[in-house]
Amino acid sequence: MVDGIPTWEEVARDYGRFLYTVAYRLTGNDQDASDLVQESLLRVRRGLERYEPGSLKGWLARIVTNVHIDNKRRQTRRPTSSFPDDPDLVLPASPAADELSGDLSTDLQNALLALSDEFRIPVVMCDVADQSYEQISATLNIPIGTVRSRIHRGRRILRTTLAGMDR
């Protein structure tokens, strides 16, 4: 670490798990999360010289979130696949009631994925990446009041969704 600025190798080694956790909660699957971490680490490498010592986790969470948002925008502009003719290939079959897992982490991840990006991204930034409302506001370029309301509504939707999974 030079002058409080970590090397890229130190960031990858010491914060790779943190980046993956945030990425997984945003994307919901291992492959997309790994891709998101890789792309984020590339941005870290390019931006490390401009990093000003402070909250390294905050800076990294902002990068992974921005990469996720950029990827979503890119997918919206250029869809990668069309829908198959068979509707069973589009929507997976619902599991039977006796197959539902009591695993909170799986249930929580499924509930997070059910949220729209509008709510999921601020909730993940706050509750997984431990970002302040001010940091989330700056990253997403939205007013702090909007951040608060989206986190509140997102958490409420999560509670309702998780309560419904208990039945």
Number of C-alpha atoms within 10 A of each C-alpha: 9 6 7 10 17 17 15 18 12 12 20 18 10 12 15 16 12 17 26 21 18 25 28 20 23 27 20 16 13 14 11 16 22 17 14 25 26 17 16 24 22 13 15 21 15 11 12 16 12 9 13 12 11 10 10 15 16 17 18 22 27 21 22 26 26 16 18 24 16 12 13 14 11 12 12 10 9 9 9 8 7 6 8 9 8 8 9 9 10 10 8 8 8 8 9 7 9 6 8 13 13 10 8 11 10 12 18 17 17 16 18 26 17 14 17 10 18 12 21 23 26 28 28 24 25 18 13 16 22 16 21 15 19 14 19 25 18 14 18 16 10 12 13 17 12 13 26 17 13 18 23 15 14 23 18 12 17 24 14 12 18 17 10 9 16 10 7
